[in-house]
Amino acid sequence: MTNTPTPLNSPDLLVVGAGPAGLAAAIAAAHKGLSVVVTEFRRPSIDKACGEGLLPSAVAALANLGVDPTSVEHAPIRGIRFLDATGPQASAQGLFRSAPGIGIRRTRLHQLLLDRALNLRVRVHWQTAVQAIDSAGTNRPLEVHTTAGVFRPQYLVGADGLHSSVRRLAGLNRGSIGQTRIGIRQHFAATPHTDLVEVYWSPLGQAYVTPISSSELCIAFVYRSRPTTRDHLASFPALRDRLRSATPIGTTLGALTLTRSLHRVHRGNIALVGDASGSVDAITGDGLALCFQQALALADALSSHDLMSYQQAHARCSRLPRVMSHLLLLMDRHPALFSKALRAFSRSPSLFPDLLSLHVGDEPLRLLGSGGLLASLLCLLSN
Ligand SMILES: Cc1cc2nc3c(=O)[nH]c(=O)nc-3n(C[C@H](O)[C@H](O)[C@H](O)COP(=O)(O)OP(=O)(O)OC[C@H]3O[C@@H](n4cnc5c(N)ncnc54)[C@H](O)[C@@H]3O)c2cc1C
């Protein structure tokens, strides 16, 4: 965007938050030629409670950002299996039809994104907090006050997660919040027994198991209410049996996951990306794909000075994940519905693979247009 060097505190773009969304937004914008500065609260390396699974759509968006997660330790993921964690091993599974997904430790993914951003000359200020934004929503130049000084960027992007300060300071908090759940992440040393992500369902919530290398598993436990025990496997007997010889490793981390939808994701020269811009429940596995897709759409909008087009692209890519989040949370709240769904999946073996294809964006129009999938879904919910 700028052909002449900009003063260090007046970049084309200031991004607040160096999580996956912030780094992806910085990469995509720098790739378009914008000068970019990122400010981040914490110090690297940045870890966060996450299931550590990348859907095929996330891997594809990463490729567009010039980031290859297969260049570091990872595990390929071929599909998803749902299992009843309490009863006899009822299950349903589907394979990704177009390309595999990937399991990768959060810290490895963060380092890849950071390396790519630094290669594109993005400047990062660590341990820096935003304190105030002047001129938000007006036509006057932005002034962003941070603990590292005042920045006067042309554009400001809030990528500061679920509890975004930029969202609040820019007056973009209006919207709706759905269910909030509690997520706990634990790594285990174990040789993966499958290349599927396994999601174990219990009346308390889900445990989903993602292979992240040839010798490590990541398990995300997601509960409707605060767990009363630290022995998370106790609520998932089938998984506990499966992991009898696995050893917990590293630090256990917790985080909230919530469903939030905002009326607007931009105002004046300020835009939101990633969880700051609204979120879907962790069970969808869609959070990171959304971060990367939104980052790419945002860079297009910034380079054409048309943030309204970002609002539209954001709505487009969030629509299906929201529907899936709603359906999955419905099954979470009503365990009888989950059991019914498992029975329906075993009666019509193509139903779960079709739903999975719809979820990950493999041929969605063909699947919806066929009528068969919709009819089966209605049948499932009404039986
Ligand atoms: C239990 C759990 C499991 C999940 N599993 C998956 C999964 O398997 N696959 C998937 O795709 N998604 C998953 N998700 C969702 C995914 O983790 C999020 O969607 C993703 O982390 C959002 O990235 P983000 O960059 O928007 O926010 P964050 O990762 O929260 O990053 C925000 C960054 O902003 C910084 N920050 C905050 N405030 C400020 C401030 N004022 N100034 C400067 N910096 C600030 C924070 O320190 C942080 O580094 C899961 C989520 C949870 C909770």
Ligand as a Chemical Component Dictionary entry (heavy atoms), coordinates in Angstrom:
data_LIG
# 
_chem_comp.id                   LIG 
_chem_comp.type                 NON-POLYMER 
_chem_comp.pdbx_formal_charge   0 
_chem_comp.three_letter_code    LIG 
# 
loop_
_chem_comp_atom.comp_id 
_chem_comp_atom.atom_id 
_chem_comp_atom.alt_atom_id 
_chem_comp_atom.type_symbol 
_chem_comp_atom.charge 
_chem_comp_atom.model_Cartn_x 
_chem_comp_atom.model_Cartn_y 
_chem_comp_atom.model_Cartn_z 
_chem_comp_atom.pdbx_ordinal 
LIG C1  C1  C 0 -10.758 -26.288 24.537 1  
LIG C2  C2  C 0 -10.676 -25.738 23.137 2  
LIG C3  C3  C 0 -10.389 -26.587 22.077 3  
LIG C4  C4  C 0 -10.307 -26.077 20.770 4  
LIG N1  N1  N 0 -9.993  -26.933 19.763 5  
LIG C5  C5  C 0 -9.861  -26.458 18.496 6  
LIG C6  C6  C 0 -9.440  -27.326 17.450 7  
LIG O1  O1  O 0 -9.152  -28.512 17.654 8  
LIG N2  N2  N 0 -9.351  -26.808 16.190 9  
LIG C7  C7  C 0 -9.650  -25.511 15.927 10 
LIG O2  O2  O 0 -9.583  -25.095 14.758 11 
LIG N3  N3  N 0 -10.028 -24.651 16.918 12 
LIG C8  C8  C 0 -10.121 -25.100 18.190 13 
LIG N4  N4  N 0 -10.448 -24.249 19.206 14 
LIG C9  C9  C 0 -10.708 -22.820 18.880 15 
LIG C10 C10 C 0 -9.384  -22.070 18.684 16 
LIG O3  O3  O 0 -8.496  -22.362 19.742 17 
LIG C11 C11 C 0 -9.673  -20.572 18.641 18 
LIG O4  O4  O 0 -10.672 -20.332 17.673 19 
LIG C12 C12 C 0 -8.409  -19.779 18.284 20 
LIG O5  O5  O 0 -7.449  -19.893 19.303 21 
LIG C13 C13 C 0 -8.740  -18.304 18.092 22 
LIG O6  O6  O 0 -7.540  -17.633 17.816 23 
LIG P1  P1  P 0 -7.439  -16.071 18.082 24 
LIG O7  O7  O 0 -6.095  -15.676 17.579 25 
LIG O8  O8  O 0 -8.644  -15.402 17.579 26 
LIG O9  O9  O 0 -7.514  -15.918 19.675 27 
LIG P2  P2  P 0 -6.462  -16.381 20.756 28 
LIG O10 O10 O 0 -5.850  -17.675 20.405 29 
LIG O11 O11 O 0 -7.186  -16.283 22.067 30 
LIG O12 O12 O 0 -5.327  -15.269 20.691 31 
LIG C14 C14 C 0 -5.565  -13.958 21.122 32 
LIG C15 C15 C 0 -4.210  -13.328 21.473 33 
LIG O13 O13 O 0 -4.428  -11.969 21.837 34 
LIG C16 C16 C 0 -3.675  -11.670 22.988 35 
LIG N5  N5  N 0 -4.335  -10.558 23.659 36 
LIG C17 C17 C 0 -5.501  -10.576 24.349 37 
LIG N6  N6  N 0 -5.802  -9.341  24.770 38 
LIG C18 C18 C 0 -4.806  -8.508  24.335 39 
LIG C19 C19 C 0 -4.570  -7.117  24.449 40 
LIG N7  N7  N 0 -5.432  -6.296  25.068 41 
LIG N8  N8  N 0 -3.448  -6.615  23.902 42 
LIG C20 C20 C 0 -2.583  -7.418  23.232 43 
LIG N9  N9  N 0 -2.775  -8.759  23.095 44 
LIG C21 C21 C 0 -3.880  -9.301  23.634 45 
LIG C22 C22 C 0 -3.661  -12.976 23.788 46 
LIG O14 O14 O 0 -2.561  -13.014 24.689 47 
LIG C23 C23 C 0 -3.544  -14.009 22.668 48 
LIG O15 O15 O 0 -2.209  -14.314 22.336 49 
LIG C24 C24 C 0 -10.531 -24.711 20.518 50 
LIG C25 C25 C 0 -10.830 -23.844 21.591 51 
LIG C26 C26 C 0 -10.884 -24.345 22.895 52 
LIG C27 C27 C 0 -11.176 -23.410 24.030 53 
# 
loop_
_chem_comp_bond.comp_id 
_chem_comp_bond.atom_id_1 
_chem_comp_bond.atom_id_2 
_chem_comp_bond.value_order 
_chem_comp_bond.pdbx_ordinal 
LIG C1  C2  SING 1  
LIG C2  C3  SING 2  
LIG C2  C26 DOUB 3  
LIG C3  C4  DOUB 4  
LIG C4  N1  SING 5  
LIG C4  C24 SING 6  
LIG N1  C5  DOUB 7  
LIG C5  C6  SING 8  
LIG C5  C8  SING 9  
LIG C6  O1  DOUB 10 
LIG C6  N2  SING 11 
LIG N2  C7  SING 12 
LIG C7  O2  DOUB 13 
LIG C7  N3  SING 14 
LIG N3  C8  DOUB 15 
LIG C8  N4  SING 16 
LIG N4  C9  SING 17 
LIG N4  C24 SING 18 
LIG C9  C10 SING 19 
LIG C10 O3  SING 20 
LIG C10 C11 SING 21 
LIG C11 O4  SING 22 
LIG C11 C12 SING 23 
LIG C12 O5  SING 24 
LIG C12 C13 SING 25 
LIG C13 O6  SING 26 
LIG O6  P1  SING 27 
LIG P1  O7  DOUB 28 
LIG P1  O8  SING 29 
LIG P1  O9  SING 30 
LIG O9  P2  SING 31 
LIG P2  O10 DOUB 32 
LIG P2  O11 SING 33 
LIG P2  O12 SING 34 
LIG O12 C14 SING 35 
LIG C14 C15 SING 36 
LIG C15 O13 SING 37 
LIG C15 C23 SING 38 
LIG O13 C16 SING 39 
LIG C16 N5  SING 40 
LIG C16 C22 SING 41 
LIG N5  C17 SING 42 
LIG N5  C21 SING 43 
LIG C17 N6  DOUB 44 
LIG N6  C18 SING 45 
LIG C18 C19 SING 46 
LIG C18 C21 DOUB 47 
LIG C19 N7  SING 48 
LIG C19 N8  DOUB 49 
LIG N8  C20 SING 50 
LIG C20 N9  DOUB 51 
LIG N9  C21 SING 52 
LIG C22 O14 SING 53 
LIG C22 C23 SING 54 
LIG C23 O15 SING 55 
LIG C24 C25 DOUB 56 
LIG C25 C26 SING 57 
LIG C26 C27 SING 58 
# 
